[in-house]
């Protein structure tokens, strides 16, 4: 992924426009704390838009250390873009300010579903002992979905197929070796061969956006890293497409405005 200063401007403009709408919607609607006392939320030297931009931009380049990235790239190379950049320790404290807006910005609920453009439209974080076919997981994965849902052989389940079919969703999976062969439309067979889309997305998230990271010092940092990586991926230009060479209709599926 090519990292350019123009990308910083693009990210900031999109995020800042989002914050204008977000702040207007939330003005006067936030709940009070448990003791019912209003607390002032002082403005920091960095705006929330700048904080979110810095968090997302980290996942675009070849950076492997966020502290080094912030001290030498943000406060060095991009000093003119962020003239009010605070110290590293203060920025870590400010990161939690954009936790909820960042989740709202990405509309994140589930992990494991993408469209034919390679865009992640749903994901979920679960424990390691939770099955992919768990009803609670698919309640999120299949939310507001209709038509065909393509999955690998690990999702073969008659119960799951029936429950999705009742919701107007046709679950399409491959066949195991010991299963009886059945007729399948050519389009379905072709789409089932597009496994590389998922693998490419995983590769970009792991090796470019660094979503796999084991050196977190808190749960909040762990969640923020995951959300920032997924947010950065939304702006990647090299997403895989299922039908290369074909003109895909612009559905505005992930448009913010």
PyMOL commands that set and color helices and strands:
alter all, ss='L'
color gray80, all
select helices_A, chain A and resi 5-26+48-57+66-77+88-106+135-141+153-155+158-166+186-192+195-208+219-233
alter helices_A, ss='H'
color red, helices_A
select strands_A, chain A and resi 111-114+120-123+147-150+169-172
alter strands_A, ss='S'
color yellow, strands_A
deselect
rebuild
show_as cartoon
